[in-house]
């Protein structure tokens, strides 16, 4: 029989242990909050001063394509916004940061909130952001009918052949990216890609993109094959997983095989930064989707170290090159 004092002592030890873990998570949240705010300010400054290579290229491509296809001017201008802090890619990160800083009730745990801040810190790395901009740049390149070259990716023909991919038309690199649209369902329960705002003009350039077809036959894009772990909020990620689960259930009832669009990475990148390669290698979506309640303090320390190291990189580094 346990002595009452022994039981009380063990309970006190447990309370102190849990309190210590909680303090470490809180400290990591504070540290990553400061780093994330600094990273976002630095990224905004580099965008405005023309130090992000693909942002500069995006602006240049937009000007050239508007001369070639003036009827598409409004859509081209919308794509060019990603070269600024007003674009959906930057604004998406800013909203996620605002939520992480000021709305802790939106997260299922402190650990989930910490992981989100760590992801924002990495996503705001100018090298990663430069890589992420390759998708809108390559959308403009494809719209030019080959007159403008793709960046950080092989040609459209080579990529489609390598992946056995289907041509989903202009804008296909942005399909699946929650910064530009979302998966919706029609009256028959069929999921299709619905563009946000001005991006809906892509619907005039190609047929609707259905989820089941896209999931099996999509081509390479930076977001879907490298950037999803950093440029997706917890809510957006859970929505993507729910879409996968719905489709699995639907196709299971029809005795048809469903393949998740994220089951395997597509090939097609010609060059991405070492920061993107490292981020992809460290991505662990299985644990992130459940947001296991374990301390992330060690990851926070490595994140702060990574921030200091990466900021020593020149804005003209080859890692941001074509």
C-alpha positions as CSV (number, residue, x, y, z in Angstrom):
1,X,0.0,0.0,0.0
2,X,1.4,3.4,-1.0
3,X,2.0,5.9,1.7
4,X,-0.1,9.1,1.3
5,X,3.0,11.3,1.4
6,X,4.7,9.3,-1.4
7,X,1.6,9.7,-3.6
8,X,1.6,13.5,-2.9
9,X,5.3,13.7,-3.7
10,X,4.8,11.9,-7.1
11,X,1.9,14.1,-7.9
12,X,3.9,17.2,-7.2
13,X,6.8,15.9,-9.4
14,X,4.3,15.4,-12.2
15,X,2.9,18.9,-11.9
16,X,6.4,20.4,-11.9
17,X,7.4,18.3,-14.9
18,X,4.3,19.4,-16.9
19,X,4.8,23.0,-15.9
20,X,8.4,22.8,-17.1
21,X,7.4,21.5,-20.5
22,X,4.7,24.1,-20.8
23,X,7.2,26.8,-20.0
24,X,9.6,25.5,-22.7
25,X,6.8,25.6,-25.3
26,X,5.8,29.1,-24.2
27,X,9.4,30.3,-24.4
28,X,9.8,28.7,-27.9
29,X,6.5,30.4,-29.0
30,X,7.9,33.8,-27.8
31,X,11.2,33.3,-29.5
32,X,9.7,32.1,-32.8
33,X,7.2,35.0,-32.8
34,X,10.0,37.5,-32.7
35,X,11.9,35.7,-35.4
36,X,8.8,35.3,-37.6
37,X,8.0,39.1,-37.4
38,X,11.6,39.9,-38.3
39,X,11.6,37.5,-41.1
40,X,8.4,38.9,-42.6
41,X,9.8,42.5,-42.4
42,X,13.0,41.4,-44.0
43,X,11.1,39.6,-46.8
44,X,8.9,42.7,-47.4
45,X,12.0,44.9,-47.6
46,X,13.7,42.6,-50.1
47,X,10.6,42.4,-52.3
48,X,10.3,46.1,-52.3
49,X,14.0,46.7,-53.1
50,X,14.1,44.1,-55.9
51,X,16.4,41.6,-54.2
52,X,14.2,38.6,-54.8
53,X,15.2,37.4,-58.2
54,X,12.0,35.6,-59.2
55,X,9.9,38.5,-58.0
56,X,11.9,40.8,-60.4
57,X,11.4,38.2,-63.1
58,X,7.7,37.9,-62.4
59,X,7.3,41.7,-63.0
60,X,9.4,41.5,-66.2
61,X,7.4,38.5,-67.5
62,X,4.1,40.3,-66.8
63,X,5.2,43.4,-68.8
64,X,6.3,41.2,-71.8
65,X,3.2,39.0,-71.7
66,X,0.8,42.0,-71.6
67,X,2.4,43.2,-74.8
68,X,1.9,39.7,-76.4
69,X,-1.6,39.1,-75.0
70,X,-3.2,42.4,-73.9
71,X,-6.6,40.8,-73.5
72,X,-5.3,38.9,-70.5
73,X,-4.0,42.1,-68.8
74,X,-6.2,41.9,-65.6
75,X,-5.2,38.3,-65.0
76,X,-1.5,39.0,-65.7
77,X,-1.5,42.0,-63.3
78,X,-3.1,39.8,-60.6
79,X,-0.3,37.2,-61.0
80,X,2.3,40.0,-60.9
81,X,1.1,41.0,-57.4
82,X,3.0,38.0,-56.0
83,X,6.2,40.1,-56.7
84,X,5.0,42.4,-53.9
85,X,3.8,42.3,-50.3
86,X,0.3,42.7,-51.7
87,X,0.3,39.4,-53.4
88,X,-1.6,36.3,-52.0
89,X,1.6,34.4,-51.3
90,X,3.0,37.1,-48.9
91,X,-0.5,38.1,-47.6
92,X,-1.2,34.4,-46.8
93,X,1.9,34.3,-44.6
94,X,1.0,37.6,-43.0
95,X,-2.5,36.4,-42.1
96,X,-1.1,33.1,-40.6
97,X,1.4,35.1,-38.6
98,X,-1.3,37.5,-37.3
99,X,-3.4,34.4,-36.2
100,X,-0.4,32.8,-34.5
101,X,0.5,36.0,-32.7
102,X,-3.0,37.2,-31.7
103,X,-5.5,34.3,-31.9
104,X,-4.1,31.3,-29.9
105,X,-7.6,30.0,-29.6
106,X,-7.5,28.9,-33.2
107,X,-5.0,26.2,-32.5
108,X,-5.8,22.8,-30.8
109,X,-2.7,23.1,-28.6
110,X,0.3,25.3,-27.9
111,X,2.4,22.7,-29.8
112,X,0.4,23.2,-32.9
113,X,0.8,27.0,-32.6
114,X,4.5,26.6,-32.2
115,X,4.8,24.3,-35.2
116,X,2.9,26.9,-37.2
117,X,5.3,29.7,-36.2
118,X,8.3,27.5,-37.1
119,X,6.7,26.9,-40.5
120,X,6.2,30.6,-41.0
121,X,9.8,31.4,-40.1
122,X,11.0,29.0,-42.8
123,X,8.4,30.1,-45.4
124,X,9.5,33.7,-45.0
125,X,13.1,32.7,-45.7
126,X,13.8,34.8,-48.9
127,X,15.4,31.8,-50.5
128,X,12.3,29.6,-50.0
129,X,10.0,32.5,-51.1
130,X,12.0,33.0,-54.2
131,X,11.5,29.3,-55.0
132,X,7.8,29.5,-54.3
133,X,7.5,32.3,-56.8
134,X,8.6,30.0,-59.5
135,X,5.0,28.7,-59.8
136,X,3.4,32.1,-60.8
137,X,6.5,32.9,-63.0
138,X,6.0,29.6,-64.8
139,X,2.3,30.2,-65.2
140,X,3.2,33.3,-67.2
141,X,5.9,31.4,-69.1
142,X,3.4,28.8,-70.2
143,X,0.9,31.5,-71.2
144,X,3.5,33.0,-73.5
145,X,3.4,29.9,-75.7
146,X,7.1,29.2,-75.2
147,X,8.3,32.8,-75.7
148,X,9.3,33.1,-72.1
149,X,11.4,30.4,-70.4
150,X,10.4,28.6,-67.3
151,X,12.5,29.0,-64.1
152,X,13.6,26.4,-61.6
153,X,11.8,23.8,-63.7
154,X,12.2,21.8,-66.9
155,X,10.0,22.5,-69.9
156,X,6.3,21.8,-69.9
157,X,6.6,19.0,-72.4
158,X,9.5,17.4,-70.6
159,X,7.8,17.6,-67.2
160,X,4.5,16.2,-68.5
161,X,6.3,13.3,-70.2
162,X,8.3,12.5,-67.1
163,X,5.3,12.4,-64.9
164,X,2.8,11.0,-67.3
165,X,0.8,14.1,-66.5
166,X,-2.4,15.5,-68.0
167,X,-2.5,19.1,-69.3
168,X,-4.9,21.0,-67.1
169,X,-4.3,24.3,-68.9
170,X,-2.9,27.7,-68.0
171,X,-2.6,28.2,-64.2
172,X,-2.2,24.5,-63.4
173,X,0.8,25.1,-61.2
174,X,-1.4,27.0,-58.8
175,X,-4.1,24.4,-58.6
176,X,-4.2,22.9,-55.1
177,X,-2.5,26.0,-53.6
178,X,-4.9,27.5,-51.0
179,X,-3.6,31.0,-51.7
180,X,-5.3,31.0,-55.1
181,X,-8.4,28.9,-54.8
182,X,-10.1,26.0,-53.1
183,X,-11.7,22.6,-53.8
184,X,-15.5,22.9,-53.9
185,X,-18.3,20.4,-54.7
186,X,-21.0,20.7,-57.3
187,X,-24.5,19.5,-56.9
188,X,-23.5,15.9,-57.8
189,X,-20.8,15.9,-55.1
190,X,-18.0,16.1,-57.6
191,X,-15.0,18.1,-56.4
192,X,-13.6,20.8,-58.7
193,X,-11.1,23.6,-58.3
194,X,-12.7,27.0,-57.7
195,X,-10.4,30.0,-58.2
196,X,-10.4,33.1,-56.0
197,X,-11.2,36.5,-57.3
198,X,-9.5,37.6,-60.5
199,X,-7.9,34.1,-60.9
200,X,-11.3,32.9,-62.0
201,X,-10.3,34.2,-65.4
202,X,-8.3,31.0,-65.7
203,X,-11.6,29.2,-66.1
204,X,-12.0,31.0,-69.5
205,X,-8.7,29.5,-70.7
206,X,-9.2,25.9,-69.8
207,X,-11.9,23.4,-68.8
208,X,-12.7,22.9,-65.1
209,X,-10.2,20.9,-63.1
210,X,-11.8,17.9,-61.4
211,X,-10.1,16.7,-58.2
212,X,-10.1,13.0,-59.0
213,X,-8.4,13.5,-62.4
214,X,-6.0,16.1,-61.0
215,X,-5.0,13.9,-58.1
216,X,-4.0,11.1,-60.4
217,X,-2.5,13.1,-63.3
218,X,-1.2,16.3,-61.9
219,X,2.2,17.6,-63.1
220,X,5.1,19.1,-61.0
221,X,4.7,22.4,-59.2
222,X,6.8,23.9,-56.4
223,X,3.9,24.2,-54.0
224,X,2.7,20.6,-54.3
225,X,6.1,19.0,-54.4
226,X,8.3,21.2,-52.2
227,X,6.4,24.0,-50.5
228,X,3.2,22.5,-49.1
229,X,4.7,21.9,-45.7
230,X,5.6,25.6,-45.3
231,X,3.0,27.4,-47.3
232,X,-0.1,25.8,-45.8
233,X,-1.8,26.7,-42.5
234,X,-3.0,24.0,-40.1
235,X,-6.6,24.7,-41.1
236,X,-5.8,24.5,-44.8
237,X,-3.8,21.3,-44.3
238,X,-6.7,19.7,-42.5
239,X,-9.0,20.7,-45.3
240,X,-6.7,19.1,-47.8
241,X,-6.6,15.9,-45.8
242,X,-10.4,15.9,-45.5
243,X,-10.7,16.2,-49.3
244,X,-8.4,13.2,-49.7
245,X,-10.5,11.2,-47.2
246,X,-13.7,12.1,-49.0
247,X,-12.3,11.0,-52.3
248,X,-11.0,7.8,-51.0
249,X,-14.4,7.0,-49.6
250,X,-16.2,7.9,-52.8
251,X,-13.9,5.9,-55.0
252,X,-14.0,3.0,-52.6
253,X,-17.7,2.7,-53.0
254,X,-17.3,2.7,-56.8
255,X,-14.6,0.0,-56.7
256,X,-12.2,2.5,-58.3
257,X,-8.7,3.2,-57.1
258,X,-8.0,6.6,-55.8
259,X,-4.5,8.0,-55.5
260,X,-3.8,10.9,-53.2
261,X,-2.2,13.8,-55.1
262,X,0.5,13.9,-52.4
263,X,1.2,10.2,-52.4
264,X,4.4,10.8,-54.3
265,X,6.4,13.8,-55.5
266,X,6.5,14.6,-59.1
267,X,9.7,15.3,-60.9
268,X,10.3,18.5,-62.8
269,X,12.4,20.9,-60.8
270,X,15.6,21.9,-62.5
271,X,17.0,23.8,-59.5
272,X,15.7,24.8,-56.1
273,X,17.6,26.3,-53.2
274,X,19.3,24.3,-50.5
275,X,16.8,25.8,-48.1
276,X,14.0,24.2,-50.1
277,X,15.8,20.9,-50.2
278,X,16.3,21.0,-46.5
279,X,12.8,22.0,-45.7
280,X,11.4,19.2,-47.9
281,X,13.7,16.6,-46.2
282,X,12.6,17.8,-42.7
283,X,8.8,17.8,-43.5
284,X,6.9,15.3,-41.5
285,X,3.3,15.7,-42.4
286,X,2.1,12.6,-40.6
287,X,3.1,14.0,-37.2
288,X,2.1,17.6,-38.2
289,X,-1.4,16.6,-39.2
290,X,-2.1,15.1,-35.7
291,X,0.1,17.8,-34.0
292,X,1.4,15.4,-31.4
293,X,1.7,17.1,-28.1
294,X,5.5,17.0,-27.6
295,X,7.9,19.7,-26.9
296,X,9.4,21.5,-29.9
297,X,12.0,23.5,-28.0
298,X,15.0,21.8,-29.7
299,X,13.5,22.6,-33.1
300,X,13.0,26.2,-32.0
301,X,16.7,26.5,-31.2
302,X,17.7,25.1,-34.6
303,X,15.2,27.4,-36.3
304,X,16.8,30.5,-34.7
305,X,20.3,29.3,-35.7
306,X,19.0,28.7,-39.2
307,X,17.7,32.2,-39.4
308,X,21.0,33.7,-38.4
309,X,22.9,31.6,-40.9
310,X,20.6,32.2,-43.9
311,X,20.6,36.0,-43.4
312,X,24.3,35.9,-44.1
313,X,23.5,34.8,-47.6
314,X,23.8,37.4,-50.3
315,X,20.6,38.5,-52.1
316,X,22.3,37.5,-55.3
317,X,23.2,34.1,-54.2
318,X,23.0,31.3,-56.8
319,X,20.4,29.7,-54.7
320,X,18.0,32.3,-55.9
321,X,19.2,32.0,-59.4
322,X,17.4,30.6,-62.4
